[in-house]
């Protein structure tokens, strides 16, 4: 989960203020490259976010892709980018 999602989240959160201060903030873009795995088995399960209760690598990969899509929507609607 850390590499597939949290590292991207940290990078985007660090870059957003810089992007907003750019010469033309309307030209600032965050581009995510993902897969369709978020629709396969992705689900929010905060009780097992680190796989301490059960772990399935395919399920956790699809969860990380689902979190990336949610992050994109959060950025789009809360930061106007």
C-alpha positions in Angstrom: 0.0 0.0 0.0 2.8 2.4 0.8 4.4 2.4 -2.6 1.3 2.0 -4.7 -0.7 4.8 -3.0 0.9 6.6 0.0 4.0 7.7 -1.9 1.8 9.2 -4.7 -0.3 10.9 -2.1 2.7 12.5 -0.4 4.2 13.7 -3.7 0.9 15.3 -4.9 0.3 17.0 -1.5 3.9 18.5 -1.6 3.5 19.6 -5.2 0.0 21.2 -5.0 1.2 24.5 -3.3 4.0 24.9 -5.8 1.6 24.2 -8.7 -0.8 26.8 -7.4 2.0 29.4 -7.3 3.1 28.7 -10.9 2.9 31.4 -13.5 -0.4 30.2 -14.8 -2.1 27.9 -12.2 -4.8 27.0 -14.8 -2.0 25.2 -16.7 -1.1 23.1 -13.7 -2.0 19.4 -14.1 -1.8 16.3 -12.0 -1.8 13.2 -14.2 -2.5 9.7 -12.8 -1.7 6.6 -14.7 -3.5 3.7 -13.3 -5.3 0.5 -14.4 -8.8 -0.9 -14.3 -8.0 -3.0 -11.3 -9.9 -0.6 -9.0 -13.1 -2.0 -10.4 -12.1 -5.6 -10.0 -11.9 -6.2 -6.3 -11.2 -2.7 -4.8 -13.0 -1.9 -1.6 -12.4 0.4 1.3 -11.5 -1.5 4.4 -9.7 0.8 6.9 -9.7 -1.9 9.5 -7.3 -4.0 7.4 -5.4 -1.2 5.6 -2.0 -2.8 6.2 -3.1 -6.4 5.7 -2.7 -7.3 9.4 -6.0 -9.3 9.4 -5.8 -10.9 6.0 -3.7 -10.3 2.9 -4.3 -11.0 -0.8 -1.8 -9.3 -3.1 -4.3 -8.9 -6.0 -6.9 -7.5 -3.7 -4.5 -5.0 -2.1 -3.2 -3.9 -5.5 -6.8 -3.2 -6.6 -7.4 -1.4 -3.4 -4.4 0.9 -4.0 -5.8 1.7 -7.5 -9.2 2.5 -6.0 -7.5 4.9 -3.5 -5.7 6.6 -6.4 -9.0 7.2 -8.2 -10.4 8.6 -4.9 -7.4 10.8 -4.5 -7.8 12.2 -8.0 -11.4 13.1 -7.2 -10.5 14.7 -3.9 -7.9 16.9 -5.7 -10.2 17.8 -8.4 -13.0 18.9 -6.2 -11.1 20.4 -3.2 -8.2 22.1 -4.9 -9.6 23.2 -8.2 -6.8 21.7 -10.3 
